[in-house]
């Protein structure tokens, strides 16, 4: 159950999503953790998930690197095989379904922009043509030698990798190889590794072109786009940076700062700050929307029963805030008035 002090934030988020004609989802690793998947940026998650590697002093950054792939491909692929299996054995949590339902209800559609490599959005039913994976996806492979050899599905190759569960060393004869004629290079995941200068970004570029076309169409039509950022931290700021770019791109005079930021630890700097995990937040927002729909209320109602009114939201330094979001006149609100 969410703390009472979050009520105003959740109601503001529900009101914004209800008014929106389209939704842009921007998701980081925090979206996946509610499926009981580890966030490898945390030392505890890493040591608990891969204790034998941790004992050797190996970290996520060491293994998910181009250097590891080039120098020790057996270790790289053994560990990657174990990691991919972990994701394949995990179902997307209920928050994905809730989010997809909200997206499908918008008259002008949706788009997903994620740094996650796990393919969870596609598995949850999101249209693959409406997903941008800015760091790639391990559902695809690429040649380690030539970008001209294309990008292909990893499904049949990954399952053939055999590795030692103690050392995570894969048997050399089971490693995936390039499928191009006469190419004998070991294949690699089509993801951006640490220190990577050989990632084949063509698939991402195709995704991003479709995304840009959608954003430009929203701009042209004056579409009210709700931007919902989930589980994106500042350690790897790709999603945060994209969020702020989209806020400046998609603002309108009557829709100037439409960002909902869901993050239990780093929610500051957004108009609507929901300081909890993805699943809790999405379930609570969906329940509030359904309650309003069932009651037939035309305006959001604060839990105290007070009339709602528009208040200015906290926005990043240097940006003007506007009176557009309906919440109650509550001095304890998560959404604060800026003088």
N, C-alpha and C positions, 0 to 999 in steps of 0.2 A: 504494500500500500504506500502511495506517495505522500510525503509530508504536506500538511495543510497549506504551508506557505507557497507551494507550487501551484495552487489552484488557479490563481489569476493567469499565470504563464500558460498553463494548459488550456484554459478557456480562450485566451487570446490566440493560441495556435489553432485551436479548433475553429474559431471564427474566421481566421485568415484562410485556412484550407477550404472552408465552406464557400467563401466568397471567390476563391481563385477559379480561373477558367483553365489553368494548366498548372502542372507541378513539375518542378525540377528537383530531383533527388541527388544530393552529393554525399557520398558515403565513404568513410574510412574504415579502419580495422575494427572500431567499436561497434559497427553494425553486425559483424560476424561473431563477436564474443558471446552474445546471448544464445548462440547455438552450441555453447560449451566448447567453442574453439579458442585456443590460446592466442593471446596477443604477444608475439615473440619479442616485442620491444621491451617487455618487462622481464627482469632477471628471474623472478620467482616462476613465472609461466614457463620460461625457457628451461630452467633447471628441473622443474617437475615433469615436463613433457619429454625432455631428452637428457636424463641424468647422466648417461654414459658419455655423451658428447660434452656435457658440462664439466665432467670430471677431467676431461682431456684439455680443458681450457678453450674449447671451441664454442663460439657464439653464433648467433643467427647471422650477424654481419660477415663472419668469416666464411660461412657455408653458402649463403645466398649471394655469392660474388662471382664475377667473371674469372678472377684469379683461381678460385677453387675449382671451377669447371675446367680451366685450361691445365692446371697442374695436377689435380687429383680427380679426374672425371668419375672414377669408380665411387669415391667418397661422396662427391657431389650428387650423383644419381641415386646412390643408395639412400642418402638422407632425403632427397627430393621424393623418391618413391614412397618412403614412409610418411612424409608430410602430405602428399597427394592422397594417399590411402585414408589418412585421417579425415580429410575433407570429403572424400567420396562416401565415407561411412556416416557422415553427419547430414541431417536434414535441415533445410533452412527453417529458422524459428518462425513463430506465428506472426511476428512483426512484418515479415516480408509480405505475407498474404494481406495483412491490414493495409500496408502501404500500396500494394498493387490495386486493391479495391478502391482506395482513395484516388489513385491515378486514373483508373479506368472511368471513374465518374466525372472527370473533367471534360468539358466540351472541346477543349483545344489540345487534349492529349498530355503527354509527359515525356521526360527524358531522364535517364540515370547516368550520372558521371561518377565513377568510382575508382579508387586506387587499389581495391581488393583484387587479388588474382584468382580467387577461389571459384568463380563462376556461379555463385549462389543466386544472384539476381535472375539469371537465365533459368536455373533449375527451379526457382520459385514461380516461374511463369511470365516474367517480364519479357517483352518482345526484344529479341537480340538486336534488332535493327534500331532500337531505342536505348542502347547501352553503349557507353564509352568506358573502356577499361584503360585508363591512362598509363598504367604500368604493365599492361599486357595481361595475359591469362595463361595459366598452366594447363588449360584445356587445349592448347595449341603448341606445336613444335616448330622449330626453324632449323635450317642448316647452320652449323657453326662456321662454315667456310665461306659461303656466298649468299647474299640476300636475293640473288636471282633465282634461287632454288625454291622460293616460296615459303608459305606457312600452311601447316596442315594439322588435322586433329591428332591429339595425343592418345586417344582412347585405346587403340589397339596396341600401341608400343609400350605404354607405361605398365600395363598389366603383365608384361613379359619380363620385366626387370626383377632379377633375383638378388637379394642382398642378405648379408649377415646382420642379424638383429643386435649382436653385441658390438660389432665394429662399424656397422652401417656401410661397409664396403660392398659394392655391387659386383657380381661376377662380370668380367669384361665382355664375355660373349653375349650377355643379355642387354647391353646398353642399346638405346635406340640410335639408328643411323639415318642419314639423309636419304630421302626416297628418290632423289634425282638420279637419272641414268649415269652410271659410272662414277658417281660421287661416293666416296667411302668415309666421309667426315662423320663424326659422332654428332647426333642432333642435340639440341638444347631446348629448354622451355622458351616459348616466345614471351618472355617477361624481361623487364628491366632489372638487371642484377646490380649489385653494388660494384662501382668501378667499371660499368659497362659502356663500351664503345661499339659494340657489335649487335645491339638489339635491333632486330628488323621491325621497324615501326610502321610498316605499310598498313597493317590491319588497324592499328590505332588511328592512323591518318584518315582512313576510310570512315571509321566511326566518327571521328572528330568533324569531318566534313559534313556528315549528315546532321550532327549536333548543331554545328554552326548554321546550317540551312534552317533548322527548326527555330533556333534563337532569333535569327533575322526575320523569319516569318512572324514570330511573336511580337517583335519590335514593330514591324510594319502594320500589324493589325491592332496594336495597342493592347495586347492580351495581358490580363492580370495573371502573372505567374507567381505562385508561391514557391519560394526556395527553401527546401528543408535539408539542412546539413546534419548528418548523423555520425557520431563517433569519429570525428576527424580532429586529431590533435595538432600540436604545433611542432612536434619533433620532426615529422615529415610533412611539411606544410602544403603539399600540392593541392589538396582538396580545399583547405582554408583559402588559399590564394585564388582558386577558381570561384569559390563562393563570393568573395568580395568583388571579383571582376564581374560576375553575373548580377550582383546587386546594382552596380553602377550601370550595367548595360540595360537591364530590364526595368529600371525605375520609371515611374510615370508621376505626373503631378498629383494624382490621387492614389498613387501606389508606390511611394518613394523608397520604402525600406522593408521589403517583404521576406526577411530572413528569419527562419526558425532554426536555432542551433540546439541540438540535443547532445549533451555531453556531461557526464557526471562530475568531471573535474575541470574542464576548460570550456565553459559555456559563455564566458564573458565576451563582449565585443559584438553582440548581435542584438537585434531589435527584440526578439522573443527568445529568452534563455530558459531552457528546460534542463535542469541539473539532475539528470538521472540517465539510466541506460536506455538503449534503443527500444527493447521490448516493452518495458514498463511505460515509457512515454507514448509509444504508438497505441498500446492497448487503452491507455487512459484517454488519449485524444479521440480515438474511435468511439469509446463509450460516451464521451461528452457530445460528440456529433450525433450519435444515435439518440441520446436522451433529448436533445433539442429537437430533432426531427420528430420523435414520438410525441413530444409535448405540443408540437405545432407552433412553437415560439418563433417569431420572426427576428428577434434580436437576442444576442447572447445575454445570459443572466448570471450575475455574480452569485456564488454560493450563499452569500449573506442575504440575498434577495434584493439588494440595492440596484437601482437603475444603473445601466452601463453608460459610459461616456467615452469619448475619444481622448486619449492622452498621448503626450509625446514619449517616444521610446528612446532608450539609451542607444546611441549609434557611435561608431568609431570616431576618434578624434578627428576633427576637421570636416565631418559631414554634418549636414543640417538634418535635424529630426523634424518630423511632421506629425500632426495630430490625425492619425488615421485608424488606429486599432482600438476597438471597443473593449474596455475593461472597467471594472468598478473603481470608484474613487477610494482606493485603499492604500494608505501610506506604507503598509507592510508588503506591498506587491513586489514580486520578482522583477516586474517591469516598472522602472522608475522614471519619474518626470525629470528631464534635464532643463535647467534654467536657461 
